[in-house]
Amino acid sequence: MNNTKFSSALIARKQAGFIPVIPDIKCISPREGDLLRGRDPVEAAKLLADAGAPALSIVTEPKNFGGSMELLERIVAETKLPILRKDFINSVEDVKLTKAGGAEAILLICATQPFPLLRKLYEEALKIGLEPLVEAHTKQELLLAGQIGAKLVGINNRNILALEKDDGTVSATALLAAYKPKAALLISESSLQTPAQAQAAVRAGADAVLIGTAIWRAEDMRECYLAFSRRTADHVHGQH
């Protein structure tokens, strides 16, 4: 069963010469408040797909982020892009619901569950054809991701246990990238506010970046997306 559609889309975008930017479709930020400001998240997702987004991340957590599975299902239907479901996944039932909703990938957060459960959810996701993105915020969590054989790994520059209200910076990616599992695709997540920070994350070892609030706060979402996905000139000429 091919369950690498999500990461394959990121790799293809990278090979085309862009920084793979995954827009994070979330309605509310615990830190910034209402991100939609009257906009339709499904229309925003379509706009970003047209701008070249290789994949989308949909936050389905209702209480703090204003998301829902219904939103994910609508975006799956309207964009045809590989979708990552972001939520606090902590049961096999959650994993099955994610697959049923049409997502290609699922976020599993090291910080929110004991290791045996993390491994169980990881194996369940693979079994039913979902690609697990294992998210870490510390060196120890990255080593755990390696222990379960994670091929797709996220470094959250902020602390999810504080609902990302802390002042994370891209330096977390720079400090932790060396500990990612060998041959894993690495995504730098959260607190990337400028294209320069996205480029710094890539220089630090990230293969892709996940950007939410910065795109939602921009005057022009499409232009902001394009600015984040451009490579710097030196990077184009093969300095990795």
N, C-alpha and C positions, 0 to 999 in steps of 0.2 A: 504494500500500500504506500503510495507516494504521499508523504505528509510533510514535504519541505517546500510547498508552494510559496509560503510567506518568505522564507529566507532566500529562496531562488529568485524571487522578485527583487530583493535587495541587492543580491549579487549582480544581477543583470543591469540594474541601475548604476551600480558602482563601475562595472565594466564599460558602460556607455560614457563614463567620464564625469559623472556627477557624484556629489555626496548623497547617499540614499537618506532622504528625510522622511520619516514616518510622522504624518500629522496626527496629533492626539485630539480626537473629537470628544471633548468634555464640556458639559453645560455649566458647571460651577467649579470654581477653584476654592478650596477651603481658605486659601491665602488671599486671593484676589476678588472673590465673590462671583457675581453673575458674569460669565464670559460671553454668552450669546448676545446680550443686549438687543433682543428682539429678532435676531437672525434665526433662520431655520438650520439646525445642524445637518440635516440631510442635504440641503442645497449647498452648504459650506463644504461638505464632504465631496460632492460632485465637482465643485469648483476646483478643489485641491487635486482631485483625480485628473481633471483636465489639465492642470498645471504640471503634471508629471509625477505625482506621488506614486511610488511603486506599490505601496500598501498603506493601510490605515489602522490606527489603534482606536478602539471605541471603549470609553469608560462606561461600564454598565452599573456601577455602584450607585444606588439611589440616594442614600441618606446624606452623604457629604459631597457627592459629585453630581447629583441630579441626573444620573444615567438610568438606562433600562435595557432589558433584552429586546424590547420592542424597537427601540432606537437602532440597536445593532442589526436587527432583521431588516429594517427599512433601508439601512445603508448597504447591507449585503445585496439587496434586491436592486438598488439604484446605481451602484458603482461597478460591480463585478470585480473589484480589487480584493486581494487577500486581506482578511481582517483579523486583527489581534483583539481578543476580548481581554480588557483590563478590569479586574475586580479582585476582591479578597476571596479567592477560590480556596475552599477548605473541605470539600467533600467530593466523592466520586460522582454524586448526583449533579454537582455544579459542572463537572467536566462534561458529563453527558448532555446537559442542557446547552453548553457552549457549542458542542458539535451540532446538535439539533437546530440551533439558531443560525447555522451557516458560517460560523467563524472557521478560519484555517489554523489559527494559533491561539494559545491560551497563556496568560501570565500566571506564573507560580512564584510567589514571593518567599524567599528563604526566611525572612524575619517574622512571618506571621504564622508559622506552624512548626511543630517538631519534625526533625529530620525523617523519621520513618513514614510520616504522613506525606511529606514532600515527595519522597521516593515513590510512594504508592500512587499519588496523583500524577506524577511524571509518567509512570509506566502505564497507567490507565489512559492518559492522553495519547501516548504513542499507539496503544492497542487499537483505539478507535479512529486513528487517522488525524489526530490534532498535533500540531507542532508546539511543544512546550518552550516558552521563553522563561528561563530561570533568572529571577532578579536578585541581585546581591547589593549590599551597601557596605560590606566589610570584607577584608581579606579572608576571614574564616568562612564567610558565606560563599565566596568564590571557590574556595577549596571544596566545600560541600557540593557546589554545582558540578565540579569536576568529578567528584565521587559518584554522582548518579549518571555521569556520562553526557552531561548537557552539551548540545551542539549549538544552541542559540542562548546567549547569555546577555543579560542587561545589567549595567551598573547604574543604580539610581543615585544621582548626585545629591539627592536629599534623603531625609529619613522618613520612610513611609509610616513608621510608628508614630511620628509627630504629624501625620497627615500632610507631610511635605510643607509644613509651615516654617521649617528652619531655613537658614541661609546657606543652602548648598551651592557649590560652584563646580565648574568643570574640573577643578583640581582633583576631585574624588576619582574621576576617570583616569587622570594622569597617574595618580598614586597606585591605583588598583589594577590597571590594565595588564600589568606584567603577570598577575596571578590568575588570569582567565584560563579555562581549560584549553589545552592545545587543540588547534584546528577548529575551535568554536568561533562562531560569528559573534562579534561584540557590538552591542548597542549602548550608546551613552544616552541616559534618560534624565529628564528634569533639569530645570534651572539654566537651560541654554537660552540666553536672551538675545544674542547677536550672532550674525554669520561668522564673525571672528572666533567666537567661542565654539561654534560647531567645527570650524577648521582646526581649532586647538584640540578638540576631542578626537578628531581623525588623526592628527599628528601624534596624539598620545597612544593611539592603537585601536580606536573605535572604527568599526566597519560602517556603521550607520548611526544616525541620531534620531531621537524621538522628541519632537517639539510640539508643545501644546500652547501654553499661555501666550508666548511671544507672537505666534501667528494670530491668535484670537484678538490680541490687543492692537494689532497693526491696523493702520488706516486702510491698507489694501492687502487682503490676505494672499491673493495670488502673487503680487510683487514680493511680499515678504517670503513666501514659500520659495520663489525662484532665487532670491538672494541667499537663502540658507543652503540651497542645493548646489550653488556654484562652487567650483573648486578654485583655489588660488592658483596663480600662474605657475609657481614653482612645483605645485603638486601635480599639475598636468604633465610636467616634464619628467615625471618618474621619480621624484624624491619621495620615497616612502619612509 
